[in-house]
Amino acid sequence: MSSMFCFQCQEAAKGTGCTIQGVCGKTSEVANLQDLLLYTLKGISIYAIQGRELGLTDLATERFIAESMFATITNANFDREGFIVRVREGIALRNQWKSRLDGTEATIPLGAHDAALWTPGTDAELEAKAANIGVLSTGDEDIRSLRELLTYGLKGMAAYMEHAAVLGYHEDSVHVFMEKGLAATLDNDLGVAELIALVMECGKFGVDVMALLDRANTTTYGNPEITKVNIGVGSRPGILISGHDLLDMEELLKQTEGTGVDVYTHSEMLPGHYYPAFKKYDHLVGNYGNAWWKQTEEFASFNGPILMTTNCIVPPKDSYVDRLYTTGHTGYPGVKHIPAGADGAKDFSALVEQAKRCAAPTEIETGEIIGGFAHAAVIGLADQVVDAVKTGAIKQFFVMAGCDGRMKSRDYYTDFASELPEDTVILTAGCAKYKYNKLELGSIGGIPRVLDAGQCNDSYSLVVIAMKLKEVFGLEDINELPISYNIAWYEQKAVIVLLALLHLGVKNIHLGPTLPAFLSPNVAKVLVDNFGISGIGSVEEDMKQFMAVV
């Protein structure tokens, strides 16, 4: 019997699943505790659903579920003790719901719903439970596949919900669906057809939550603007911020103002430069490095403190572990964590003081990259873009959004971008852009051939752009647009983006570098037959296939 089983990310060992330790670096103990936390959230959801039927709601419960789901995303949190604490908090919250419903008309279904009843004793008993309620506890391969597809979509949804929530934005209907989806994964009466319907419904709420986050970000920080970002370094000491959280970036910029310490973005924080609210900070110097997986070398050469705000942390090297800090739902054993105070504020003074004692960053490249092509900016260029399409200057758009990763097979995306004809434009969001955003691909009539909308969190912009083009060209079907989809995926936020695209009716998406290990052959066939989902081949073969539709 394996000590764990996890196949939620693209790097699942041997293309099937991690059974000893995660390729991401998480231990079997942490993997099992994450499964146990999910199981606990399902128990909470069973009570919360019935509470809603009686008019009982609780924002704290909604936030706890979303926060906890976020913590289980790949490369977010590796802290065993932290997960034990969170499981116990979840059990306490579930029991509070049970007490609230005692004496009411609510009837909690038992049997398969042990998640609503079990109570942990010692840590050893808790971990013994964790080893028996994971992915493989669902025996039927297709049911397991659909339950996990739904779960991973919910995890991605939770991440977007949390990013919006910290800015004060909520959407109760999304939380309601999350509880419904979690509870459904315990319902043995639901067959393949019912679970497929839930997966598609998850895509609908994926669109909703991405729209919510877009509204939260743009209302708080303004619409992203087309911006050139420095990728060199200055002479002053710096702090490097990575992850995805814009509120953490805002607080860090405020607390470093006038201290003589510069701030640099890394990986998915690059799009922070595009927001008008951050342009007033002269000490926001530029972007340092590339995608998340290169952090072990880039964090070492940065020389100053690094703040990890969300997922995308990897097990740190000794060369910089003493300069690494986590915050939010991110954690790693032995790494200093910056918690939020009772008022939600965070104190980053320790990073500032350490930065002052550090050398300036070691320069690893020079120049500029351009981004900020979110929906408002691109729609502002609509006449120019439409004219380029009508005159044939632009023949086709390629959505190459998603995730980067360390597998050599991902060089495919660099080669694919390099080989695209000069009359094509790449639309991107997420760290996948680091495979080609520093290539000299030129422009078409002043329109750069790589239009970066922002973080993976900003994938909604690509949806808005596509829908606007559909409207402008008077088309009935989004698939009639000259847009092809060649998307790289890595973790669960990519799953919810995929489900959102399927909900919108987008077909013939190429997904790579490998198809998800959690798709059983029968479930994969459903996606192929109904949506034309396919994997990638060679650059030459795929280019012929894509260009044949022009």
C-alpha positions as CSV (number, residue, x, y, z in Angstrom):
1,M,0.0,0.0,0.0
2,S,1.3,3.4,-0.9
3,S,2.0,6.0,1.8
4,M,0.0,8.7,-0.1
5,F,-1.7,9.2,-3.4
6,C,-1.9,12.5,-5.2
7,F,-2.4,13.3,-8.9
8,Q,-3.8,16.8,-8.8
9,C,-1.0,18.5,-10.7
10,Q,0.6,18.1,-14.1
11,E,3.8,16.7,-12.6
12,A,2.1,13.5,-11.1
13,A,4.9,10.9,-10.9
14,K,5.1,8.6,-13.9
15,G,2.0,10.4,-15.3
16,T,-0.2,8.5,-12.8
17,G,0.3,9.8,-9.3
18,C,2.7,10.5,-6.5
19,T,2.8,7.6,-4.0
20,I,5.9,8.2,-1.8
21,Q,6.5,11.9,-1.9
22,G,5.1,14.6,-4.1
23,V,7.2,15.7,-7.0
24,C,6.3,19.2,-5.7
25,G,8.2,18.2,-2.5
26,K,5.3,17.7,-0.1
27,T,5.7,14.7,2.3
28,S,3.2,11.8,2.5
29,E,2.1,13.1,5.9
30,V,1.3,16.5,4.5
31,A,-0.5,15.0,1.4
32,N,-2.7,12.8,3.7
33,L,-3.4,15.8,6.0
34,Q,-4.5,17.8,3.0
35,D,-6.9,15.0,2.1
36,L,-8.2,15.0,5.7
37,L,-8.7,18.7,5.6
38,L,-10.8,18.3,2.4
39,Y,-12.7,15.5,4.1
40,T,-13.4,17.8,7.0
41,L,-14.6,20.6,4.7
42,K,-17.1,18.1,3.2
43,G,-18.4,17.5,6.6
44,I,-18.8,21.2,7.3
45,S,-20.5,21.6,3.9
46,I,-23.1,18.9,4.7
47,Y,-24.2,20.9,7.8
48,A,-23.9,24.3,6.1
49,I,-26.1,23.3,3.2
50,Q,-28.9,22.2,5.6
51,G,-28.3,25.4,7.6
52,R,-28.9,27.4,4.5
53,E,-32.2,25.6,4.0
54,L,-33.2,26.9,7.5
55,G,-32.0,30.4,6.7
56,L,-28.7,30.1,8.6
57,T,-25.6,31.4,6.9
58,D,-22.1,32.3,8.1
59,L,-19.5,34.2,6.2
60,A,-16.8,32.9,8.6
61,T,-17.7,29.3,7.4
62,E,-17.5,30.4,3.8
63,R,-14.1,32.0,4.3
64,F,-12.8,29.0,6.2
65,I,-13.8,26.6,3.5
66,A,-12.2,28.8,0.7
67,E,-9.0,29.5,2.7
68,S,-8.6,25.8,3.5
69,M,-9.1,24.7,-0.1
70,F,-6.6,27.3,-1.2
71,A,-4.0,25.9,1.3
72,T,-4.2,22.5,-0.4
73,I,-3.3,23.8,-3.9
74,T,0.0,22.5,-5.3
75,N,3.0,24.4,-4.0
76,A,1.0,26.5,-1.5
77,N,1.7,25.0,2.0
78,F,4.0,22.2,3.1
79,D,3.6,22.7,6.9
80,R,2.4,19.5,8.6
81,E,1.7,21.2,12.0
82,G,-0.3,23.9,10.3
83,F,-2.6,21.4,8.6
84,I,-3.1,19.6,11.9
85,V,-4.2,22.9,13.5
86,R,-6.5,23.7,10.5
87,V,-8.1,20.2,10.6
88,R,-8.9,20.7,14.3
89,E,-10.3,24.1,13.6
90,G,-12.5,22.6,10.9
91,I,-13.8,19.9,13.3
92,A,-14.6,22.6,15.8
93,L,-16.5,24.6,13.2
94,R,-18.4,21.5,12.0
95,N,-19.4,20.8,15.6
96,Q,-20.6,24.4,16.0
97,W,-22.9,23.8,13.0
98,K,-24.1,20.6,14.4
99,S,-25.0,22.3,17.7
100,R,-26.8,25.1,15.8
101,L,-28.9,22.5,13.9
102,D,-29.7,20.3,17.0
103,G,-33.4,20.6,17.7
104,T,-34.2,22.0,14.3
105,E,-35.9,20.2,11.4
106,A,-32.6,19.5,9.7
107,T,-31.8,15.8,9.3
108,I,-28.1,15.1,8.7
109,P,-27.7,12.0,6.5
110,L,-25.4,9.4,8.0
111,G,-23.9,6.3,6.4
112,A,-21.5,7.5,3.7
113,H,-21.3,10.9,5.4
114,D,-18.9,9.9,8.1
115,A,-17.2,13.3,7.4
116,A,-20.1,14.9,9.3
117,L,-19.5,12.8,12.4
118,W,-15.9,11.7,13.0
119,T,-14.0,13.3,15.8
120,P,-10.2,13.1,16.1
121,G,-8.3,12.2,19.3
122,T,-4.6,12.4,19.4
123,D,-2.5,13.6,16.5
124,A,-1.6,10.0,15.8
125,E,-5.2,9.0,15.5
126,L,-5.9,12.0,13.3
127,E,-3.1,11.0,10.9
128,A,-4.3,7.4,10.9
129,K,-7.7,8.7,9.8
130,A,-6.0,10.8,7.1
131,A,-4.4,7.7,5.5
132,N,-7.8,6.2,4.8
133,I,-10.0,8.8,3.3
134,G,-7.9,10.0,0.3
135,V,-8.4,9.8,-3.5
136,L,-8.3,6.0,-3.7
137,S,-11.1,5.5,-1.2
138,T,-13.4,5.9,-4.2
139,G,-13.1,2.6,-6.0
140,D,-14.9,3.2,-9.3
141,E,-12.3,4.8,-11.7
142,D,-14.7,7.0,-13.5
143,I,-16.6,8.2,-10.4
144,R,-13.2,8.9,-8.8
145,S,-12.0,10.8,-11.9
146,L,-15.1,13.0,-11.9
147,R,-15.1,13.6,-8.2
148,E,-11.4,14.7,-8.4
149,L,-12.0,16.9,-11.5
150,L,-14.8,18.6,-9.6
151,T,-12.6,18.9,-6.5
152,Y,-9.7,20.5,-8.4
153,G,-12.1,22.9,-10.1
154,L,-13.3,23.9,-6.6
155,K,-9.8,24.4,-5.4
156,G,-9.1,26.8,-8.2
157,M,-12.3,28.5,-7.6
158,A,-11.4,28.9,-3.9
159,A,-8.1,30.6,-4.8
160,Y,-9.9,33.2,-6.9
161,M,-12.6,33.7,-4.2
162,E,-9.9,34.3,-1.6
163,H,-8.0,36.8,-3.8
164,A,-11.3,38.7,-4.1
165,A,-12.3,38.3,-0.5
166,V,-9.1,40.0,0.9
167,L,-10.2,43.0,-1.1
168,G,-13.7,42.9,0.4
169,Y,-15.5,41.2,-2.5
170,H,-17.8,38.2,-2.0
171,E,-20.3,36.3,-4.1
172,D,-22.6,34.1,-1.9
173,S,-23.8,32.0,-4.9
174,V,-20.2,30.8,-5.5
175,H,-19.8,29.7,-1.8
176,V,-23.2,27.9,-2.1
177,F,-21.9,26.0,-5.1
178,M,-18.6,25.2,-3.4
179,E,-20.5,23.6,-0.5
180,K,-22.8,21.8,-2.9
181,G,-19.8,20.4,-4.9
182,L,-17.8,19.3,-1.8
183,A,-20.8,17.5,-0.4
184,A,-21.6,15.9,-3.7
185,T,-18.2,14.1,-3.7
186,L,-19.4,12.0,-0.8
187,D,-22.8,11.1,-2.4
188,N,-22.7,7.6,-3.6
189,D,-26.1,8.0,-5.3
190,L,-24.6,10.3,-7.9
191,G,-23.5,8.5,-11.0
192,V,-21.4,9.6,-14.0
193,A,-24.1,11.7,-15.6
194,E,-24.9,13.7,-12.5
195,L,-21.2,14.3,-11.8
196,I,-20.6,15.5,-15.3
197,A,-23.4,18.0,-14.9
198,L,-21.8,19.2,-11.6
199,V,-18.4,19.6,-13.3
200,M,-20.0,21.7,-16.1
201,E,-21.9,23.7,-13.4
202,C,-18.5,24.3,-11.8
203,G,-17.3,25.9,-15.0
204,K,-20.3,28.3,-14.9
205,F,-19.3,29.4,-11.4
206,G,-15.7,29.6,-12.5
207,V,-16.7,32.3,-14.9
208,D,-18.6,34.1,-12.1
209,V,-15.7,34.0,-9.7
210,M,-13.2,35.2,-12.3
211,A,-15.5,38.1,-13.1
212,L,-15.7,38.8,-9.3
213,L,-11.9,38.9,-9.0
214,D,-11.5,41.1,-12.0
215,R,-14.0,43.5,-10.5
216,A,-12.2,43.4,-7.2
217,N,-8.8,44.1,-8.7
218,T,-9.8,46.8,-11.2
219,T,-12.1,48.6,-8.7
220,T,-9.3,48.6,-6.1
221,Y,-6.3,49.3,-8.2
222,G,-7.6,50.5,-11.6
223,N,-7.6,48.9,-15.0
224,P,-4.2,47.5,-16.0
225,E,-2.4,49.8,-18.5
226,I,0.0,48.9,-21.3
227,T,3.4,49.1,-19.5
228,K,7.0,48.5,-20.1
229,V,8.7,46.7,-17.2
230,N,12.4,46.9,-16.3
231,I,14.0,43.5,-15.9
232,G,17.4,44.8,-14.8
233,V,18.3,45.9,-11.2
234,G,19.2,49.0,-9.3
235,S,22.0,49.6,-6.8
236,R,20.0,49.6,-3.6
237,P,19.0,46.6,-1.5
238,G,15.7,45.1,-2.4
239,I,12.8,42.9,-1.3
240,L,11.4,40.3,-3.9
241,I,7.7,39.6,-3.8
242,S,6.3,36.4,-5.4
243,G,3.0,34.6,-5.5
244,H,-0.2,36.4,-6.6
245,D,-1.6,38.6,-3.8
246,L,-1.9,42.3,-4.8
247,L,-3.0,43.4,-1.4
248,D,0.3,42.1,0.1
249,M,2.1,43.9,-2.6
250,E,0.3,47.1,-1.8
251,E,1.1,46.8,1.9
252,L,4.7,46.0,1.2
253,L,5.1,49.0,-1.1
254,K,3.6,51.3,1.6
255,Q,5.8,49.9,4.3
256,T,9.0,50.2,2.3
257,E,8.4,53.7,1.0
258,G,11.2,56.1,2.1
259,T,13.3,53.3,3.6
260,G,15.9,53.1,0.9
261,V,14.8,49.6,0.1
262,D,13.5,48.8,-3.4
263,V,10.8,46.3,-4.3
264,Y,11.0,43.8,-7.2
265,T,8.3,41.5,-8.5
266,H,8.8,37.8,-9.4
267,S,6.9,35.4,-11.5
268,E,3.1,36.0,-11.2
269,M,3.6,39.3,-9.4
270,L,4.9,40.8,-12.6
271,P,1.4,42.1,-13.6
272,G,1.4,44.3,-10.5
273,H,3.4,46.8,-12.5
274,Y,0.4,47.2,-14.9
275,Y,-2.0,48.6,-12.3
276,P,-2.2,52.4,-12.0
277,A,-2.3,52.3,-8.2
278,F,1.2,50.9,-8.0
279,K,2.8,53.3,-10.5
280,K,3.2,56.0,-7.9
281,Y,5.8,54.0,-6.0
282,D,9.2,55.0,-7.4
283,H,10.8,52.2,-5.5
284,L,8.9,49.5,-7.4
285,V,11.9,49.0,-9.6
286,G,11.1,46.1,-11.9
287,N,10.7,42.4,-12.3
288,Y,13.4,39.9,-11.3
289,G,13.7,36.6,-12.9
290,N,11.2,34.2,-14.5
291,A,8.5,31.7,-13.6
292,W,8.1,30.1,-10.1
293,W,10.1,26.9,-10.8
294,K,13.4,28.9,-11.3
295,Q,13.2,30.4,-7.8
296,T,15.8,28.1,-6.3
297,E,18.5,29.8,-8.4
298,E,16.9,33.3,-8.7
299,F,16.2,33.7,-5.0
300,A,19.8,32.9,-4.2
301,S,21.1,35.6,-6.6
302,F,18.6,38.2,-5.5
303,N,20.5,38.6,-2.2
304,G,17.6,40.3,-0.2
305,P,14.5,39.0,1.5
306,I,11.8,37.2,-0.5
307,L,8.1,37.3,0.4
308,M,5.9,34.4,-0.8
309,T,2.3,35.6,-0.8
310,T,0.5,32.6,-2.1
311,N,1.1,29.3,-3.9
312,C,4.2,28.7,-6.1
313,I,6.7,28.1,-3.3
314,V,9.1,25.2,-3.7
315,P,11.3,23.6,-1.0
316,P,13.9,26.3,-0.4
317,K,17.7,26.0,-0.6
318,D,20.0,26.7,2.3
319,S,21.4,29.6,0.3
320,Y,18.4,31.7,0.9
321,V,16.1,30.0,3.4
322,D,17.0,32.5,6.1
323,R,15.8,35.3,3.8
324,L,12.5,33.6,2.9
325,Y,9.2,34.7,4.4
326,T,5.7,33.3,3.9
327,T,2.3,34.9,4.5
328,G,-1.4,34.2,3.9
329,H,-2.2,30.5,3.3
330,T,1.4,29.7,2.3
331,G,3.8,27.9,4.6
332,Y,6.9,25.8,4.8
333,P,8.4,24.2,7.9
334,G,11.2,26.4,9.4
335,V,10.4,29.4,7.2
336,K,9.4,32.6,9.0
337,H,5.7,33.4,8.6
338,I,4.1,36.8,8.6
339,P,0.5,36.5,10.0
340,A,-2.2,39.0,9.7
341,G,-3.2,40.9,12.8
342,A,-6.7,41.1,14.3
343,D,-7.3,44.0,11.9
344,G,-6.1,42.1,8.9
345,A,-2.9,44.2,8.7
346,K,0.6,42.6,8.2
347,D,3.9,43.9,9.6
348,F,6.7,43.5,7.0
349,S,9.2,45.5,9.1
350,A,11.4,42.3,9.6
351,L,11.9,42.1,5.9
352,V,12.8,45.8,5.6
353,E,15.4,45.6,8.4
354,Q,16.9,42.5,6.9
355,A,17.0,44.0,3.4
356,K,19.0,47.0,4.7
357,R,21.7,44.5,5.7
358,C,21.8,42.8,2.3
359,A,23.6,43.5,-0.9
360,A,21.7,44.8,-3.9
361,P,20.4,42.1,-6.3
362,T,22.8,40.4,-8.6
363,E,21.9,41.4,-12.2
364,I,20.8,38.3,-14.2
365,E,19.4,40.1,-17.3
366,T,18.7,43.6,-18.7
367,G,16.0,45.2,-20.8
368,E,12.3,45.6,-20.7
369,I,9.2,43.5,-21.3
370,I,5.8,44.8,-22.1
371,G,2.4,43.8,-20.7
372,G,-0.9,45.1,-19.4
373,F,-3.1,43.9,-22.2
374,A,-6.1,43.1,-20.0
375,H,-9.5,43.5,-21.5
376,A,-9.9,47.3,-21.0
377,A,-6.6,47.9,-22.7
378,V,-7.3,45.6,-25.6
379,I,-10.8,46.8,-26.1
380,G,-9.3,50.3,-26.2
381,L,-7.4,49.0,-29.2
382,A,-10.4,47.3,-30.7
383,D,-10.6,49.4,-33.9
384,Q,-6.9,48.8,-34.6
385,V,-7.2,45.1,-33.9
386,V,-10.4,44.6,-35.9
387,D,-8.9,46.6,-38.8
388,A,-5.8,44.3,-38.7
389,V,-7.9,41.2,-38.8
390,K,-10.1,42.6,-41.7
391,T,-7.1,43.5,-43.8
392,G,-5.4,40.2,-43.1
393,A,-2.5,41.7,-41.2
394,I,-3.6,39.5,-38.3
395,K,-4.6,36.0,-39.5
396,Q,-5.1,34.3,-36.2
397,F,-4.9,34.6,-32.4
398,F,-3.4,31.9,-30.2
399,V,-4.4,31.7,-26.6
400,M,-1.3,30.3,-24.9
401,A,-2.3,31.0,-21.3
402,G,-1.7,28.9,-18.3
403,C,1.3,27.7,-16.3
404,D,5.0,27.2,-16.7
405,G,6.9,24.3,-15.1
406,R,10.2,22.6,-14.9
407,M,9.6,19.7,-17.2
408,K,11.8,19.8,-20.3
409,S,8.8,19.0,-22.5
410,R,7.5,22.6,-21.8
411,D,10.2,23.9,-24.1
412,Y,7.5,23.0,-26.7
413,Y,5.8,26.3,-25.9
414,T,8.9,28.3,-26.6
415,D,9.5,26.5,-29.9
416,F,5.8,26.8,-30.8
417,A,5.8,30.6,-30.2
418,S,9.0,31.0,-32.2
419,E,7.6,29.1,-35.1
420,L,4.2,30.9,-35.3
421,P,3.8,32.9,-38.6
422,E,4.4,36.6,-38.3
423,D,0.8,37.4,-39.0
424,T,-0.4,35.7,-35.7
425,V,-0.7,37.2,-32.2
426,I,-0.4,35.4,-28.8
427,L,-2.9,36.1,-26.1
428,T,-1.6,35.0,-22.7
429,A,-2.1,35.2,-19.0
430,G,-0.3,33.3,-16.2
431,C,3.3,32.3,-15.9
432,A,3.2,30.3,-19.1
433,K,4.2,33.6,-20.7
434,Y,7.8,33.2,-19.4
435,K,8.3,30.6,-22.1
436,Y,8.1,33.3,-24.8
437,N,7.6,36.8,-23.4
438,K,11.3,37.6,-23.8
439,L,11.6,36.5,-27.4
440,E,11.9,39.1,-30.1
441,L,8.6,38.4,-31.9
442,G,8.0,41.9,-33.1
443,S,4.6,43.6,-33.6
444,I,1.9,44.0,-36.2
445,G,1.0,47.6,-37.0
446,G,2.1,48.6,-33.6
447,I,0.3,45.7,-31.8
448,P,2.9,43.5,-30.0
449,R,2.6,39.9,-31.0
450,V,2.5,38.8,-27.4
451,L,-0.4,40.4,-25.5
452,D,0.0,39.7,-21.8
453,A,-3.2,40.1,-19.8
454,G,-1.6,39.4,-16.5
455,Q,-1.7,36.7,-13.9
456,C,-3.4,33.3,-14.2
457,N,-5.9,35.2,-12.0
458,D,-6.5,37.5,-15.0
459,S,-7.6,34.8,-17.4
460,Y,-11.0,36.3,-17.4
461,S,-9.6,39.1,-19.5
462,L,-9.0,36.6,-22.3
463,V,-12.7,35.5,-22.1
464,V,-13.9,39.2,-22.3
465,I,-11.6,39.9,-25.2
466,A,-12.9,36.8,-27.1
467,M,-16.5,37.7,-26.3
468,K,-16.0,41.3,-27.5
469,L,-14.4,40.1,-30.8
470,K,-17.4,37.8,-31.3
471,E,-19.7,40.7,-30.8
472,V,-17.7,43.1,-33.1
473,F,-17.6,40.5,-35.9
474,G,-21.3,39.6,-35.4
475,L,-20.7,35.9,-34.9
476,E,-23.1,33.4,-33.4
477,D,-20.5,31.0,-32.1
478,I,-17.3,31.9,-30.2
479,N,-15.6,29.0,-32.1
480,E,-16.0,31.0,-35.4
481,L,-13.4,33.5,-34.2
482,P,-9.9,33.2,-35.6
483,I,-8.7,32.1,-32.2
484,S,-6.9,28.8,-31.4
485,Y,-6.2,27.5,-27.9
486,N,-2.9,25.9,-27.0
487,I,-2.8,26.0,-23.2
488,A,-0.2,24.8,-20.7
489,W,-1.5,23.6,-17.4
490,Y,0.1,22.8,-14.0
491,E,-2.2,23.1,-11.1
492,Q,-5.8,23.5,-9.9
493,K,-6.3,27.2,-11.0
494,A,-5.7,26.0,-14.5
495,V,-8.5,23.4,-14.0
496,I,-11.1,26.0,-13.2
497,V,-10.1,28.1,-16.1
498,L,-10.5,25.1,-18.4
499,L,-13.9,24.3,-17.0
500,A,-14.9,28.0,-17.4
501,L,-13.9,27.8,-21.1
502,L,-15.9,24.6,-21.6
503,H,-18.9,26.2,-20.0
504,L,-18.6,29.1,-22.5
505,G,-18.7,26.6,-25.3
506,V,-15.0,26.9,-26.4
507,K,-14.0,23.8,-28.3
508,N,-10.8,22.2,-29.7
509,I,-8.5,23.2,-26.8
510,H,-5.1,21.7,-26.9
511,L,-3.9,21.0,-23.4
512,G,-0.3,20.1,-22.4
513,P,2.4,19.2,-21.9
514,T,0.4,16.1,-20.8
515,L,-3.3,15.5,-20.2
516,P,-4.3,15.3,-16.5
517,A,-3.6,12.0,-14.8
518,F,-6.9,12.3,-12.9
519,L,-8.9,11.9,-16.2
520,S,-9.9,8.3,-16.6
521,P,-10.0,7.0,-20.2
522,N,-13.8,7.2,-20.2
523,V,-13.9,10.7,-18.7
524,A,-11.2,11.8,-21.1
525,K,-13.3,10.4,-24.0
526,V,-16.3,12.5,-22.9
527,L,-14.1,15.7,-23.1
528,V,-12.7,14.6,-26.5
529,D,-16.1,13.7,-28.0
530,N,-18.0,16.7,-26.6
531,F,-15.4,19.5,-26.6
532,G,-12.6,18.3,-28.9
533,I,-10.0,18.4,-26.1
534,S,-6.7,17.0,-27.2
535,G,-3.1,16.9,-26.1
536,I,0.0,18.3,-27.9
537,G,2.3,16.6,-30.3
538,S,5.3,17.9,-32.1
539,V,5.5,21.6,-32.9
540,E,5.6,20.9,-36.6
541,E,2.5,18.6,-36.5
542,D,0.5,20.9,-34.2
543,M,1.4,24.0,-36.3
544,K,0.1,22.3,-39.5
545,Q,-3.1,21.3,-37.6
546,F,-3.7,24.8,-36.2
547,M,-2.9,26.7,-39.4
548,A,-5.1,24.4,-41.5
549,V,-8.1,26.1,-39.9
550,V,-7.1,29.6,-41.0
